[in-house]
Amino acid sequence: MAAWTVAGARIYHSPMSSPDRHRSLDACRADALEAWSIPPEYYTDPKRHAQEDERIFRGGWVGVGRSDRFAPGSVTSERIGSVSVLVSRTETGVLSAMANVCRHRGAELLAGSEECARFRCPFHAWTYDLEGRLVGAPQMHHTVDFDREEHGLHRFSIDERHGFVFVSLASNPPPIDDWLSGFPQIHAPWPVADLVTTRRREFTVDCNWKAFAEVFNEYYHLPYVHPGSIDDSYEDPDEPEAVAGAFATQFGVTTGTAGLLDTHRGDALPLMPELVGREAEGVRYTWLFPNIVAALGVECMWMYEVYPDGPDRCRCAQVVAFPPETIAKPDFAAKVGSYYERFDVAIGEDIPVLEAQQRGLASPFATAGRFSHLEPSVARFAHWYADRMLGD
């Protein structure tokens, strides 16, 4: 601890409260209860956002949703950071990820999704199959030494694990199983890979993407943001597991199901198959870095895909998935709406607070903060994020 003398008095100044600590990502890398949160400029500054685009969204694996988002015989566009990507699946199940850029003169090929065997550039009608090969290029027969095989779309690494699809824009990404090291063992009680999406709802929020993901993964805000809706469902969580992979996870017991509001307990659907013991009495919250946050409850999984849209806005997709056996129940359609209502109520309460937080983070007087014991997954992400951004 440093000591300074001012007018004969000794003034003590703790290094941990130094203004430099409020601006330093390195301060995120201490143990959770000693660490500082990510500095505000990383939520607001366009220059930091550009660095993040390069080091977070082009340097490893990024989740683009559940496997069943990508049906056989379809192509879907998604923006990963600043890069527009096409994800396709052939009728035989082969997944591909490609740059959404025509090889002729650079037009964007597709917005949204299409069911097709091939897709065509709207500018000059160059046509590609679902694996990115150029299969049609009108009026190119006079061009010297033009070879269609040399003009396929730029391809990215893509892989599928545990019912999720991951894309990497890196030229040499780490092995996906190393990236997810420990995930299958911790999540073994839940049939994660077999869950079927019953709802995917897209929306935007005027906050940084990290802030949106953070609020999903901490218990601290529950009594203050969700009184009377979901707070009473949650007891204090367990200590988080120490993991090697690029994710954070924490389990907690709940009072009844966390998937329903108290007023709709009578609409509870069956437990997931083979879910027994303590796992059948709570919910596991997992953050697949950087942008997939998921809750595995007793009946279903609810999750969000989160994509940056500049430093102060994010695009989100709410995804709800149930076991196929539950979906086949005759009363499923009558009861599932109560689950959707609970998820909509909770996120509807979160969004105004997130947007207020974003406005506060833009203040020149905003600083990094300290973590509560109820925010370990947020602290774990901050540590991971600092490592990626600092490059060591």
Buried (B, 14 or more C-beta within 10 A) or exposed (E): EEEEEEEEEEEEEEEEEEEEBBBBBBBBBBEBEEBBBBBBBBBBBEEBBEEBBEBBBBBBBBBBBBBBBBEEBBBBBBBBBBBBBBBBBBEEEEBBBBBBBBBBEEEBBBEEBBEBEEBBBEEBEBBBBBBBBBBBBEEBEEEEEEEBEEBBBEEBBBBBBBBBBBBBBBEEBBEBEEBBBBBBEBBEBBBBBBBBBBBBBEEEBBBBBBBBBBBBBBBBBBEEBBEEBBBBBBEEBEEBBEBEBBBBBBBBBBEEBBBBBEEBEEBBBBBBEEBEEEBEBBBBBBBBBBBBBBBBBBBBBBBBBBBBBEBBBBBBBBBBBBBEBBBEBEEBEEBBEBBBBBBEBBBEBBBEBBBEBBEEBBEEEBBBEBBBEBBBBBBBBBBBBBBBBEEE
